[in-house]
């Protein structure tokens, strides 16, 4: 793995984005039998339903966190000498464009 300037902490940013996305995906959804079996003490059959306005902000958070991870990674690689300044700009632009297309 390249980088290391930030001790690879930027990967945690992606984990946070993924966990928020899980809340979006589960919002108000009926739990599967497996999910119900995993929590026998919890009698709720549906996941909590957040208002649409909250989910909109969650989606903004996911997008911002994914962008933050890209920036942190690209800066990390530049500072650690893995990328040149030219590569920094090229890869940053490519990865941000990939996020836009998701």
Buried (B, 14 or more C-beta within 10 A) or exposed (E): EEBEBBEBEBBEBBEBBEEBBEBBEBBEEEBEEEBBEEEEEEEEEEBEEBEEEEBEEBEEBBBEBBBBBBBBBBBBBBBEEBBEEEEBEEBBEEBBEEEEEE
